[in-house]
Amino acid sequence: MIGGSIQQNPDKCALADPVTYIDPNDLPFLILHGDADPLVPYCESESLFKALQKKNVPSQFVLVPNAKHGDGLFYEKYFKMMSSFFTRELNKHSLKQ
């Protein structure tokens, strides 16, 4: 993706890292990640969450037991969690205006 090893291209790596672009004015994040995801290790989402918290971006991280990359996340419990999170954040924003 960056045309070389990550060790020899830290500047290019930073450009590809979403954490580089976190800004305190970012919209709220809800991160759902399966602990059995074979494509993206959940430590990536943990790092993103910590970086969001450090910049005071409203965020929530949920590690979903036995869920893979999508498979195991599409249940009513998680849909309700998503809906509640975004409704709550929308209400906070509406009250500020």
mmCIF file as gemmi writes it, N, C-alpha and C atoms, coordinates in Angstrom:
data_model
loop_
_atom_site.group_PDB
_atom_site.id
_atom_site.type_symbol
_atom_site.label_atom_id
_atom_site.label_alt_id
_atom_site.label_comp_id
_atom_site.label_asym_id
_atom_site.label_entity_id
_atom_site.label_seq_id
_atom_site.pdbx_PDB_ins_code
_atom_site.Cartn_x
_atom_site.Cartn_y
_atom_site.Cartn_z
_atom_site.occupancy
_atom_site.B_iso_or_equiv
_atom_site.pdbx_formal_charge
_atom_site.auth_seq_id
_atom_site.auth_asym_id
_atom_site.pdbx_PDB_model_num
ATOM 1 N N . MET Axp A 1 ? 0.819 -1.196 0 1 0 ? 1 A 1
ATOM 2 C CA . MET Axp A 1 ? 0 0 0 1 0 ? 1 A 1
ATOM 3 C C . MET Axp A 1 ? 0.868 1.268 0 1 0 ? 1 A 1
ATOM 4 N N . ILE Axp A 2 ? 1.994 1.221 0.681 1 0 ? 2 A 1
ATOM 5 C CA . ILE Axp A 2 ? 2.832 2.421 0.754 1 0 ? 2 A 1
ATOM 6 C C . ILE Axp A 2 ? 4.092 2.309 -0.104 1 0 ? 2 A 1
ATOM 7 N N . GLY Axp A 3 ? 4.274 1.198 -0.774 1 0 ? 3 A 1
ATOM 8 C CA . GLY Axp A 3 ? 5.398 1.04 -1.679 1 0 ? 3 A 1
ATOM 9 C C . GLY Axp A 3 ? 6.709 0.655 -1.015 1 0 ? 3 A 1
ATOM 10 N N . GLY Axp A 4 ? 6.636 0.087 0.161 1 0 ? 4 A 1
ATOM 11 C CA . GLY Axp A 4 ? 7.853 -0.339 0.848 1 0 ? 4 A 1
ATOM 12 C C . GLY Axp A 4 ? 7.536 -0.8 2.255 1 0 ? 4 A 1
ATOM 13 N N . SER Axp A 5 ? 8.585 -1.088 3.015 1 0 ? 5 A 1
ATOM 14 C CA . SER Axp A 5 ? 8.376 -1.58 4.379 1 0 ? 5 A 1
ATOM 15 C C . SER Axp A 5 ? 7.9 -0.44 5.282 1 0 ? 5 A 1
ATOM 16 N N . ILE Axp A 6 ? 7.131 -0.8 6.29 1 0 ? 6 A 1
ATOM 17 C CA . ILE Axp A 6 ? 6.63 0.225 7.214 1 0 ? 6 A 1
ATOM 18 C C . ILE Axp A 6 ? 7.769 0.836 8.027 1 0 ? 6 A 1
ATOM 19 N N . GLN Axp A 7 ? 8.783 0.051 8.31 1 0 ? 7 A 1
ATOM 20 C CA . GLN Axp A 7 ? 9.91 0.548 9.089 1 0 ? 7 A 1
ATOM 21 C C . GLN Axp A 7 ? 10.688 1.638 8.343 1 0 ? 7 A 1
ATOM 22 N N . GLN Axp A 8 ? 10.725 1.547 7.026 1 0 ? 8 A 1
ATOM 23 C CA . GLN Axp A 8 ? 11.491 2.507 6.236 1 0 ? 8 A 1
ATOM 24 C C . GLN Axp A 8 ? 10.633 3.632 5.662 1 0 ? 8 A 1
ATOM 25 N N . ASN Axp A 9 ? 9.341 3.629 5.963 1 0 ? 9 A 1
ATOM 26 C CA . ASN Axp A 9 ? 8.429 4.637 5.408 1 0 ? 9 A 1
ATOM 27 C C . ASN Axp A 9 ? 7.469 5.188 6.463 1 0 ? 9 A 1
ATOM 28 N N . PRO Axp A 10 ? 7.982 5.699 7.58 1 0 ? 10 A 1
ATOM 29 C CA . PRO Axp A 10 ? 7.076 6.166 8.639 1 0 ? 10 A 1
ATOM 30 C C . PRO Axp A 10 ? 6.158 7.307 8.2 1 0 ? 10 A 1
ATOM 31 N N . ASP Axp A 11 ? 6.634 8.188 7.326 1 0 ? 11 A 1
ATOM 32 C CA . ASP Axp A 11 ? 5.788 9.293 6.872 1 0 ? 11 A 1
ATOM 33 C C . ASP Axp A 11 ? 4.615 8.796 6.037 1 0 ? 11 A 1
ATOM 34 N N . LYS Axp A 12 ? 4.874 7.834 5.161 1 0 ? 12 A 1
ATOM 35 C CA . LYS Axp A 12 ? 3.795 7.26 4.349 1 0 ? 12 A 1
ATOM 36 C C . LYS Axp A 12 ? 2.833 6.465 5.232 1 0 ? 12 A 1
ATOM 37 N N . CYS Axp A 13 ? 3.367 5.787 6.225 1 0 ? 13 A 1
ATOM 38 C CA . CYS Axp A 13 ? 2.504 5.038 7.149 1 0 ? 13 A 1
ATOM 39 C C . CYS Axp A 13 ? 1.56 5.974 7.891 1 0 ? 13 A 1
ATOM 40 N N . ALA Axp A 14 ? 2.076 7.107 8.32 1 0 ? 14 A 1
ATOM 41 C CA . ALA Axp A 14 ? 1.24 8.08 9.03 1 0 ? 14 A 1
ATOM 42 C C . ALA Axp A 14 ? 0.099 8.567 8.141 1 0 ? 14 A 1
ATOM 43 N N . LEU Axp A 15 ? 0.39 8.742 6.852 1 0 ? 15 A 1
ATOM 44 C CA . LEU Axp A 15 ? -0.658 9.187 5.92 1 0 ? 15 A 1
ATOM 45 C C . LEU Axp A 15 ? -1.758 8.136 5.758 1 0 ? 15 A 1
ATOM 46 N N . ALA Axp A 16 ? -1.4 6.868 5.918 1 0 ? 16 A 1
ATOM 47 C CA . ALA Axp A 16 ? -2.365 5.776 5.764 1 0 ? 16 A 1
ATOM 48 C C . ALA Axp A 16 ? -3.082 5.431 7.066 1 0 ? 16 A 1
ATOM 49 N N . ASP Axp A 17 ? -2.652 6.01 8.168 1 0 ? 17 A 1
ATOM 50 C CA . ASP Axp A 17 ? -3.194 5.681 9.486 1 0 ? 17 A 1
ATOM 51 C C . ASP Axp A 17 ? -4.326 6.643 9.838 1 0 ? 17 A 1
ATOM 52 N N . PRO Axp A 18 ? -5.55 6.146 10.043 1 0 ? 18 A 1
ATOM 53 C CA . PRO Axp A 18 ? -6.671 7.038 10.37 1 0 ? 18 A 1
ATOM 54 C C . PRO Axp A 18 ? -6.455 7.828 11.655 1 0 ? 18 A 1
ATOM 55 N N . VAL Axp A 19 ? -5.653 7.322 12.564 1 0 ? 19 A 1
ATOM 56 C CA . VAL Axp A 19 ? -5.387 8.023 13.821 1 0 ? 19 A 1
ATOM 57 C C . VAL Axp A 19 ? -4.743 9.387 13.552 1 0 ? 19 A 1
ATOM 58 N N . THR Axp A 20 ? -3.999 9.486 12.471 1 0 ? 20 A 1
ATOM 59 C CA . THR Axp A 20 ? -3.344 10.739 12.091 1 0 ? 20 A 1
ATOM 60 C C . THR Axp A 20 ? -4.353 11.869 11.901 1 0 ? 20 A 1
ATOM 61 N N . TYR Axp A 21 ? -5.562 11.532 11.505 1 0 ? 21 A 1
ATOM 62 C CA . TYR Axp A 21 ? -6.55 12.533 11.107 1 0 ? 21 A 1
ATOM 63 C C . TYR Axp A 21 ? -7.587 12.83 12.185 1 0 ? 21 A 1
ATOM 64 N N . ILE Axp A 22 ? -7.439 12.25 13.358 1 0 ? 22 A 1
ATOM 65 C CA . ILE Axp A 22 ? -8.409 12.495 14.43 1 0 ? 22 A 1
ATOM 66 C C . ILE Axp A 22 ? -8.318 13.945 14.877 1 0 ? 22 A 1
ATOM 67 N N . ASP Axp A 23 ? -9.494 14.534 15.014 1 0 ? 23 A 1
ATOM 68 C CA . ASP Axp A 23 ? -9.606 15.93 15.389 1 0 ? 23 A 1
ATOM 69 C C . ASP Axp A 23 ? -10.679 16.028 16.478 1 0 ? 23 A 1
ATOM 70 N N . PRO Axp A 24 ? -10.496 16.894 17.469 1 0 ? 24 A 1
ATOM 71 C CA . PRO Axp A 24 ? -11.502 17.017 18.529 1 0 ? 24 A 1
ATOM 72 C C . PRO Axp A 24 ? -12.904 17.349 18.025 1 0 ? 24 A 1
ATOM 73 N N . ASN Axp A 25 ? -13.025 17.851 16.804 1 0 ? 25 A 1
ATOM 74 C CA . ASN Axp A 25 ? -14.333 18.183 16.239 1 0 ? 25 A 1
ATOM 75 C C . ASN Axp A 25 ? -14.961 17.032 15.46 1 0 ? 25 A 1
ATOM 76 N N . ASP Axp A 26 ? -14.319 15.865 15.466 1 0 ? 26 A 1
ATOM 77 C CA . ASP Axp A 26 ? -14.873 14.713 14.758 1 0 ? 26 A 1
ATOM 78 C C . ASP Axp A 26 ? -16.219 14.295 15.344 1 0 ? 26 A 1
ATOM 79 N N . LEU Axp A 27 ? -17.006 13.675 14.505 1 0 ? 27 A 1
ATOM 80 C CA . LEU Axp A 27 ? -18.292 13.138 14.949 1 0 ? 27 A 1
ATOM 81 C C . LEU Axp A 27 ? -18.062 11.949 15.88 1 0 ? 27 A 1
ATOM 82 N N . PRO Axp A 28 ? -19.052 11.595 16.69 1 0 ? 28 A 1
ATOM 83 C CA . PRO Axp A 28 ? -18.925 10.454 17.598 1 0 ? 28 A 1
ATOM 84 C C . PRO Axp A 28 ? -18.666 9.142 16.847 1 0 ? 28 A 1
ATOM 85 N N . PHE Axp A 29 ? -17.928 8.253 17.517 1 0 ? 29 A 1
ATOM 86 C CA . PHE Axp A 29 ? -17.605 6.939 16.972 1 0 ? 29 A 1
ATOM 87 C C . PHE Axp A 29 ? -18.175 5.85 17.861 1 0 ? 29 A 1
ATOM 88 N N . LEU Axp A 30 ? -18.799 4.863 17.245 1 0 ? 30 A 1
ATOM 89 C CA . LEU Axp A 30 ? -19.142 3.616 17.912 1 0 ? 30 A 1
ATOM 90 C C . LEU Axp A 30 ? -18.361 2.539 17.189 1 0 ? 30 A 1
ATOM 91 N N . ILE Axp A 31 ? -17.483 1.862 17.91 1 0 ? 31 A 1
ATOM 92 C CA . ILE Axp A 31 ? -16.634 0.837 17.315 1 0 ? 31 A 1
ATOM 93 C C . ILE Axp A 31 ? -17.064 -0.523 17.854 1 0 ? 31 A 1
ATOM 94 N N . LEU Axp A 32 ? -17.563 -1.358 16.974 1 0 ? 32 A 1
ATOM 95 C CA . LEU Axp A 32 ? -17.901 -2.74 17.302 1 0 ? 32 A 1
ATOM 96 C C . LEU Axp A 32 ? -16.882 -3.624 16.597 1 0 ? 32 A 1
ATOM 97 N N . HIS Axp A 33 ? -16.215 -4.478 17.352 1 0 ? 33 A 1
ATOM 98 C CA . HIS Axp A 33 ? -15.187 -5.326 16.749 1 0 ? 33 A 1
ATOM 99 C C . HIS Axp A 33 ? -15.265 -6.72 17.347 1 0 ? 33 A 1
ATOM 100 N N . GLY Axp A 34 ? -15.276 -7.711 16.485 1 0 ? 34 A 1
ATOM 101 C CA . GLY Axp A 34 ? -15.308 -9.102 16.932 1 0 ? 34 A 1
ATOM 102 C C . GLY Axp A 34 ? -13.95 -9.547 17.431 1 0 ? 34 A 1
ATOM 103 N N . ASP Axp A 35 ? -13.944 -10.282 18.542 1 0 ? 35 A 1
ATOM 104 C CA . ASP Axp A 35 ? -12.661 -10.757 19.072 1 0 ? 35 A 1
ATOM 105 C C . ASP Axp A 35 ? -12.109 -11.954 18.299 1 0 ? 35 A 1
ATOM 106 N N . ALA Axp A 36 ? -12.891 -12.455 17.328 1 0 ? 36 A 1
ATOM 107 C CA . ALA Axp A 36 ? -12.433 -13.561 16.475 1 0 ? 36 A 1
ATOM 108 C C . ALA Axp A 36 ? -12.261 -13.111 15.019 1 0 ? 36 A 1
ATOM 109 N N . ASP Axp A 37 ? -12.113 -11.82 14.805 1 0 ? 37 A 1
ATOM 110 C CA . ASP Axp A 37 ? -11.957 -11.27 13.453 1 0 ? 37 A 1
ATOM 111 C C . ASP Axp A 37 ? -10.641 -11.782 12.851 1 0 ? 37 A 1
ATOM 112 N N . PRO Axp A 38 ? -10.717 -12.532 11.742 1 0 ? 38 A 1
ATOM 113 C CA . PRO Axp A 38 ? -9.498 -13.077 11.137 1 0 ? 38 A 1
ATOM 114 C C . PRO Axp A 38 ? -8.79 -12.082 10.204 1 0 ? 38 A 1
ATOM 115 N N . LEU Axp A 39 ? -9.424 -10.943 9.907 1 0 ? 39 A 1
ATOM 116 C CA . LEU Axp A 39 ? -8.85 -9.979 8.968 1 0 ? 39 A 1
ATOM 117 C C . LEU Axp A 39 ? -8.187 -8.786 9.651 1 0 ? 39 A 1
ATOM 118 N N . VAL Axp A 40 ? -8.846 -8.256 10.677 1 0 ? 40 A 1
ATOM 119 C CA . VAL Axp A 40 ? -8.332 -7.073 11.372 1 0 ? 40 A 1
ATOM 120 C C . VAL Axp A 40 ? -8.242 -7.396 12.859 1 0 ? 40 A 1
ATOM 121 N N . PRO Axp A 41 ? -7.042 -7.378 13.426 1 0 ? 41 A 1
ATOM 122 C CA . PRO Axp A 41 ? -6.933 -7.66 14.857 1 0 ? 41 A 1
ATOM 123 C C . PRO Axp A 41 ? -7.646 -6.587 15.675 1 0 ? 41 A 1
ATOM 124 N N . TYR Axp A 42 ? -8.311 -7.013 16.737 1 0 ? 42 A 1
ATOM 125 C CA . TYR Axp A 42 ? -9.095 -6.051 17.508 1 0 ? 42 A 1
ATOM 126 C C . TYR Axp A 42 ? -8.233 -4.996 18.196 1 0 ? 42 A 1
ATOM 127 N N . CYS Axp A 43 ? -6.936 -5.243 18.308 1 0 ? 43 A 1
ATOM 128 C CA . CYS Axp A 43 ? -6.059 -4.218 18.885 1 0 ? 43 A 1
ATOM 129 C C . CYS Axp A 43 ? -6.044 -2.959 18.014 1 0 ? 43 A 1
ATOM 130 N N . GLU Axp A 44 ? -6.352 -3.094 16.714 1 0 ? 44 A 1
ATOM 131 C CA . GLU Axp A 44 ? -6.449 -1.915 15.841 1 0 ? 44 A 1
ATOM 132 C C . GLU Axp A 44 ? -7.602 -1.013 16.286 1 0 ? 44 A 1
ATOM 133 N N . SER Axp A 45 ? -8.724 -1.624 16.622 1 0 ? 45 A 1
ATOM 134 C CA . SER Axp A 45 ? -9.872 -0.837 17.092 1 0 ? 45 A 1
ATOM 135 C C . SER Axp A 45 ? -9.611 -0.27 18.481 1 0 ? 45 A 1
ATOM 136 N N . GLU Axp A 46 ? -8.916 -1.03 19.314 1 0 ? 46 A 1
ATOM 137 C CA . GLU Axp A 46 ? -8.558 -0.519 20.637 1 0 ? 46 A 1
ATOM 138 C C . GLU Axp A 46 ? -7.66 0.715 20.506 1 0 ? 46 A 1
ATOM 139 N N . SER Axp A 47 ? -6.697 0.669 19.592 1 0 ? 47 A 1
ATOM 140 C CA . SER Axp A 47 ? -5.802 1.813 19.37 1 0 ? 47 A 1
ATOM 141 C C . SER Axp A 47 ? -6.571 3.027 18.865 1 0 ? 47 A 1
ATOM 142 N N . LEU Axp A 48 ? -7.499 2.79 17.933 1 0 ? 48 A 1
ATOM 143 C CA . LEU Axp A 48 ? -8.331 3.879 17.419 1 0 ? 48 A 1
ATOM 144 C C . LEU Axp A 48 ? -9.152 4.491 18.551 1 0 ? 48 A 1
ATOM 145 N N . PHE Axp A 49 ? -9.759 3.645 19.352 1 0 ? 49 A 1
ATOM 146 C CA . PHE Axp A 49 ? -10.575 4.122 20.47 1 0 ? 49 A 1
ATOM 147 C C . PHE Axp A 49 ? -9.74 4.968 21.442 1 0 ? 49 A 1
ATOM 148 N N . LYS Axp A 50 ? -8.56 4.49 21.797 1 0 ? 50 A 1
ATOM 149 C CA . LYS Axp A 50 ? -7.696 5.239 22.72 1 0 ? 50 A 1
ATOM 150 C C . LYS Axp A 50 ? -7.311 6.597 22.133 1 0 ? 50 A 1
ATOM 151 N N . ALA Axp A 51 ? -7.023 6.62 20.845 1 0 ? 51 A 1
ATOM 152 C CA . ALA Axp A 51 ? -6.665 7.881 20.186 1 0 ? 51 A 1
ATOM 153 C C . ALA Axp A 51 ? -7.854 8.84 20.16 1 0 ? 51 A 1
ATOM 154 N N . LEU Axp A 52 ? -9.05 8.314 19.921 1 0 ? 52 A 1
ATOM 155 C CA . LEU Axp A 52 ? -10.257 9.14 19.95 1 0 ? 52 A 1
ATOM 156 C C . LEU Axp A 52 ? -10.477 9.719 21.343 1 0 ? 52 A 1
ATOM 157 N N . GLN Axp A 53 ? -10.32 8.879 22.35 1 0 ? 53 A 1
ATOM 158 C CA . GLN Axp A 53 ? -10.491 9.331 23.732 1 0 ? 53 A 1
ATOM 159 C C . GLN Axp A 53 ? -9.479 10.419 24.086 1 0 ? 53 A 1
ATOM 160 N N . LYS Axp A 54 ? -8.253 10.249 23.632 1 0 ? 54 A 1
ATOM 161 C CA . LYS Axp A 54 ? -7.191 11.217 23.906 1 0 ? 54 A 1
ATOM 162 C C . LYS Axp A 54 ? -7.518 12.598 23.331 1 0 ? 54 A 1
ATOM 163 N N . LYS Axp A 55 ? -8.243 12.613 22.203 1 0 ? 55 A 1
ATOM 164 C CA . LYS Axp A 55 ? -8.639 13.876 21.565 1 0 ? 55 A 1
ATOM 165 C C . LYS Axp A 55 ? -10.04 14.322 21.987 1 0 ? 55 A 1
ATOM 166 N N . ASN Axp A 56 ? -10.609 13.621 22.982 1 0 ? 56 A 1
ATOM 167 C CA . ASN Axp A 56 ? -11.944 13.949 23.516 1 0 ? 56 A 1
ATOM 168 C C . ASN Axp A 56 ? -13.063 13.819 22.488 1 0 ? 56 A 1
ATOM 169 N N . VAL Axp A 57 ? -12.915 12.891 21.572 1 0 ? 57 A 1
ATOM 170 C CA . VAL Axp A 57 ? -13.98 12.608 20.612 1 0 ? 57 A 1
ATOM 171 C C . VAL Axp A 57 ? -14.937 11.611 21.285 1 0 ? 57 A 1
ATOM 172 N N . PRO Axp A 58 ? -16.235 11.922 21.349 1 0 ? 58 A 1
ATOM 173 C CA . PRO Axp A 58 ? -17.175 10.97 21.936 1 0 ? 58 A 1
ATOM 174 C C . PRO Axp A 58 ? -17.071 9.621 21.217 1 0 ? 58 A 1
ATOM 175 N N . SER Axp A 59 ? -16.803 8.579 21.996 1 0 ? 59 A 1
ATOM 176 C CA . SER Axp A 59 ? -16.606 7.273 21.374 1 0 ? 59 A 1
ATOM 177 C C . SER Axp A 59 ? -16.883 6.163 22.372 1 0 ? 59 A 1
ATOM 178 N N . GLN Axp A 60 ? -17.205 5.018 21.79 1 0 ? 60 A 1
ATOM 179 C CA . GLN Axp A 60 ? -17.467 3.818 22.584 1 0 ? 60 A 1
ATOM 180 C C . GLN Axp A 60 ? -16.878 2.637 21.82 1 0 ? 60 A 1
ATOM 181 N N . PHE Axp A 61 ? -16.203 1.753 22.538 1 0 ? 61 A 1
ATOM 182 C CA . PHE Axp A 61 ? -15.613 0.554 21.942 1 0 ? 61 A 1
ATOM 183 C C . PHE Axp A 61 ? -16.266 -0.672 22.56 1 0 ? 61 A 1
ATOM 184 N N . VAL Axp A 62 ? -16.752 -1.563 21.709 1 0 ? 62 A 1
ATOM 185 C CA . VAL Axp A 62 ? -17.389 -2.788 22.168 1 0 ? 62 A 1
ATOM 186 C C . VAL Axp A 62 ? -16.687 -3.961 21.496 1 0 ? 62 A 1
ATOM 187 N N . LEU Axp A 63 ? -16.077 -4.816 22.31 1 0 ? 63 A 1
ATOM 188 C CA . LEU Axp A 63 ? -15.459 -6.033 21.802 1 0 ? 63 A 1
ATOM 189 C C . LEU Axp A 63 ? -16.508 -7.137 21.879 1 0 ? 63 A 1
ATOM 190 N N . VAL Axp A 64 ? -16.871 -7.684 20.723 1 0 ? 64 A 1
ATOM 191 C CA . VAL Axp A 64 ? -17.961 -8.65 20.641 1 0 ? 64 A 1
ATOM 192 C C . VAL Axp A 64 ? -17.395 -10.07 20.688 1 0 ? 64 A 1
ATOM 193 N N . PRO Axp A 65 ? -17.762 -10.841 21.713 1 0 ? 65 A 1
ATOM 194 C CA . PRO Axp A 65 ? -17.23 -12.193 21.855 1 0 ? 65 A 1
ATOM 195 C C . PRO Axp A 65 ? -17.611 -13.092 20.672 1 0 ? 65 A 1
ATOM 196 N N . ASN Axp A 66 ? -16.637 -13.823 20.182 1 0 ? 66 A 1
ATOM 197 C CA . ASN Axp A 66 ? -16.804 -14.83 19.128 1 0 ? 66 A 1
ATOM 198 C C . ASN Axp A 66 ? -17.227 -14.284 17.774 1 0 ? 66 A 1
ATOM 199 N N . ALA Axp A 67 ? -17.276 -12.97 17.609 1 0 ? 67 A 1
ATOM 200 C CA . ALA Axp A 67 ? -17.678 -12.391 16.323 1 0 ? 67 A 1
ATOM 201 C C . ALA Axp A 67 ? -16.462 -12.299 15.41 1 0 ? 67 A 1
ATOM 202 N N . LYS Axp A 68 ? -16.723 -12.488 14.129 1 0 ? 68 A 1
ATOM 203 C CA . LYS Axp A 68 ? -15.665 -12.408 13.128 1 0 ? 68 A 1
ATOM 204 C C . LYS Axp A 68 ? -15.748 -11.052 12.423 1 0 ? 68 A 1
ATOM 205 N N . HIS Axp A 69 ? -15.326 -10.977 11.188 1 0 ? 69 A 1
ATOM 206 C CA . HIS Axp A 69 ? -15.329 -9.724 10.436 1 0 ? 69 A 1
ATOM 207 C C . HIS Axp A 69 ? -16.727 -9.505 9.851 1 0 ? 69 A 1
ATOM 208 N N . GLY Axp A 70 ? -17.64 -9.063 10.687 1 0 ? 70 A 1
ATOM 209 C CA . GLY Axp A 70 ? -19.038 -8.896 10.291 1 0 ? 70 A 1
ATOM 210 C C . GLY Axp A 70 ? -19.899 -10.008 10.849 1 0 ? 70 A 1
ATOM 211 N N . ASP Axp A 71 ? -19.501 -11.244 10.591 1 0 ? 71 A 1
ATOM 212 C CA . ASP Axp A 71 ? -20.264 -12.396 11.079 1 0 ? 71 A 1
ATOM 213 C C . ASP Axp A 71 ? -20.249 -12.408 12.607 1 0 ? 71 A 1
ATOM 214 N N . GLY Axp A 72 ? -21.432 -12.372 13.185 1 0 ? 72 A 1
ATOM 215 C CA . GLY Axp A 72 ? -21.551 -12.371 14.633 1 0 ? 72 A 1
ATOM 216 C C . GLY Axp A 72 ? -21.903 -10.999 15.19 1 0 ? 72 A 1
ATOM 217 N N . LEU Axp A 73 ? -21.962 -10.003 14.309 1 0 ? 73 A 1
ATOM 218 C CA . LEU Axp A 73 ? -22.295 -8.646 14.747 1 0 ? 73 A 1
ATOM 219 C C . LEU Axp A 73 ? -23.71 -8.229 14.371 1 0 ? 73 A 1
ATOM 220 N N . PHE Axp A 74 ? -24.299 -8.928 13.432 1 0 ? 74 A 1
ATOM 221 C CA . PHE Axp A 74 ? -25.594 -8.502 12.901 1 0 ? 74 A 1
ATOM 222 C C . PHE Axp A 74 ? -26.745 -9.156 13.655 1 0 ? 74 A 1
ATOM 223 N N . TYR Axp A 75 ? -26.872 -8.749 14.903 1 0 ? 75 A 1
ATOM 224 C CA . TYR Axp A 75 ? -27.934 -9.235 15.77 1 0 ? 75 A 1
ATOM 225 C C . TYR Axp A 75 ? -28.666 -8.041 16.358 1 0 ? 75 A 1
ATOM 226 N N . GLU Axp A 76 ? -29.898 -8.274 16.753 1 0 ? 76 A 1
ATOM 227 C CA . GLU Axp A 76 ? -30.736 -7.185 17.277 1 0 ? 76 A 1
ATOM 228 C C . GLU Axp A 76 ? -30.061 -6.444 18.423 1 0 ? 76 A 1
ATOM 229 N N . LYS Axp A 77 ? -29.356 -7.18 19.281 1 0 ? 77 A 1
ATOM 230 C CA . LYS Axp A 77 ? -28.667 -6.567 20.416 1 0 ? 77 A 1
ATOM 231 C C . LYS Axp A 77 ? -27.721 -5.459 19.947 1 0 ? 77 A 1
ATOM 232 N N . TYR Axp A 78 ? -26.975 -5.705 18.901 1 0 ? 78 A 1
ATOM 233 C CA . TYR Axp A 78 ? -25.997 -4.727 18.417 1 0 ? 78 A 1
ATOM 234 C C . TYR Axp A 78 ? -26.661 -3.626 17.588 1 0 ? 78 A 1
ATOM 235 N N . PHE Axp A 79 ? -27.733 -3.965 16.878 1 0 ? 79 A 1
ATOM 236 C CA . PHE Axp A 79 ? -28.486 -2.925 16.171 1 0 ? 79 A 1
ATOM 237 C C . PHE Axp A 79 ? -29.081 -1.941 17.173 1 0 ? 79 A 1
ATOM 238 N N . LYS Axp A 80 ? -29.606 -2.454 18.282 1 0 ? 80 A 1
ATOM 239 C CA . LYS Axp A 80 ? -30.156 -1.578 19.325 1 0 ? 80 A 1
ATOM 240 C C . LYS Axp A 80 ? -29.064 -0.723 19.946 1 0 ? 80 A 1
ATOM 241 N N . MET Axp A 81 ? -27.878 -1.319 20.142 1 0 ? 81 A 1
ATOM 242 C CA . MET Axp A 81 ? -26.76 -0.581 20.694 1 0 ? 81 A 1
ATOM 243 C C . MET Axp A 81 ? -26.377 0.576 19.772 1 0 ? 81 A 1
ATOM 244 N N . MET Axp A 82 ? -26.33 0.291 18.462 1 0 ? 82 A 1
ATOM 245 C CA . MET Axp A 82 ? -26.004 1.329 17.485 1 0 ? 82 A 1
ATOM 246 C C . MET Axp A 82 ? -27.052 2.432 17.511 1 0 ? 82 A 1
ATOM 247 N N . SER Axp A 83 ? -28.299 2.047 17.47 1 0 ? 83 A 1
ATOM 248 C CA . SER Axp A 83 ? -29.389 3.013 17.457 1 0 ? 83 A 1
ATOM 249 C C . SER Axp A 83 ? -29.366 3.884 18.714 1 0 ? 83 A 1
ATOM 250 N N . SER Axp A 84 ? -29.175 3.272 19.863 1 0 ? 84 A 1
ATOM 251 C CA . SER Axp A 84 ? -29.135 4.02 21.124 1 0 ? 84 A 1
ATOM 252 C C . SER Axp A 84 ? -27.961 4.991 21.158 1 0 ? 84 A 1
ATOM 253 N N . PHE Axp A 85 ? -26.796 4.54 20.704 1 0 ? 85 A 1
ATOM 254 C CA . PHE Axp A 85 ? -25.605 5.386 20.702 1 0 ? 85 A 1
ATOM 255 C C . PHE Axp A 85 ? -25.84 6.629 19.852 1 0 ? 85 A 1
ATOM 256 N N . PHE Axp A 86 ? -26.293 6.431 18.622 1 0 ? 86 A 1
ATOM 257 C CA . PHE Axp A 86 ? -26.445 7.573 17.722 1 0 ? 86 A 1
ATOM 258 C C . PHE Axp A 86 ? -27.623 8.462 18.094 1 0 ? 86 A 1
ATOM 259 N N . THR Axp A 87 ? -28.681 7.889 18.642 1 0 ? 87 A 1
ATOM 260 C CA . THR Axp A 87 ? -29.8 8.705 19.125 1 0 ? 87 A 1
ATOM 261 C C . THR Axp A 87 ? -29.344 9.57 20.29 1 0 ? 87 A 1
ATOM 262 N N . ARG Axp A 88 ? -28.59 8.979 21.206 1 0 ? 88 A 1
ATOM 263 C CA . ARG Axp A 88 ? -28.066 9.719 22.356 1 0 ? 88 A 1
ATOM 264 C C . ARG Axp A 88 ? -27.148 10.865 21.899 1 0 ? 88 A 1
ATOM 265 N N . GLU Axp A 89 ? -26.26 10.578 20.958 1 0 ? 89 A 1
ATOM 266 C CA . GLU Axp A 89 ? -25.341 11.605 20.466 1 0 ? 89 A 1
ATOM 267 C C . GLU Axp A 89 ? -26.088 12.703 19.696 1 0 ? 89 A 1
ATOM 268 N N . LEU Axp A 90 ? -27.091 12.304 18.935 1 0 ? 90 A 1
ATOM 269 C CA . LEU Axp A 90 ? -27.898 13.288 18.211 1 0 ? 90 A 1
ATOM 270 C C . LEU Axp A 90 ? -28.624 14.198 19.188 1 0 ? 90 A 1
ATOM 271 N N . ASN Axp A 91 ? -29.175 13.619 20.251 1 0 ? 91 A 1
ATOM 272 C CA . ASN Axp A 91 ? -29.877 14.42 21.258 1 0 ? 91 A 1
ATOM 273 C C . ASN Axp A 91 ? -28.924 15.384 21.955 1 0 ? 91 A 1
ATOM 274 N N . LYS Axp A 92 ? -27.702 14.955 22.231 1 0 ? 92 A 1
ATOM 275 C CA . LYS Axp A 92 ? -26.703 15.848 22.846 1 0 ? 92 A 1
ATOM 276 C C . LYS Axp A 92 ? -26.433 17.026 21.924 1 0 ? 92 A 1
ATOM 277 N N . HIS Axp A 93 ? -26.275 16.74 20.64 1 0 ? 93 A 1
ATOM 278 C CA . HIS Axp A 93 ? -25.979 17.784 19.654 1 0 ? 93 A 1
ATOM 279 C C . HIS Axp A 93 ? -27.166 18.736 19.534 1 0 ? 93 A 1
ATOM 280 N N . SER Axp A 94 ? -28.369 18.214 19.53 1 0 ? 94 A 1
ATOM 281 C CA . SER Axp A 94 ? -29.576 19.05 19.394 1 0 ? 94 A 1
ATOM 282 C C . SER Axp A 94 ? -29.736 19.983 20.587 1 0 ? 94 A 1
ATOM 283 N N . LEU Axp A 95 ? -29.36 19.502 21.773 1 0 ? 95 A 1
ATOM 284 C CA . LEU Axp A 95 ? -29.497 20.317 22.973 1 0 ? 95 A 1
ATOM 285 C C . LEU Axp A 95 ? -28.51 21.477 22.993 1 0 ? 95 A 1
ATOM 286 N N . LYS Axp A 96 ? -27.372 21.313 22.311 1 0 ? 96 A 1
ATOM 287 C CA . LYS Axp A 96 ? -26.35 22.379 22.272 1 0 ? 96 A 1
ATOM 288 C C . LYS Axp A 96 ? -26.76 23.536 21.371 1 0 ? 96 A 1
ATOM 289 N N . GLN Axp A 97 ? -27.667 23.279 20.428 1 0 ? 97 A 1
ATOM 290 C CA . GLN Axp A 97 ? -28.048 24.326 19.477 1 0 ? 97 A 1
ATOM 291 C C . GLN Axp A 97 ? -29.196 25.158 19.957 1 0 ? 97 A 1
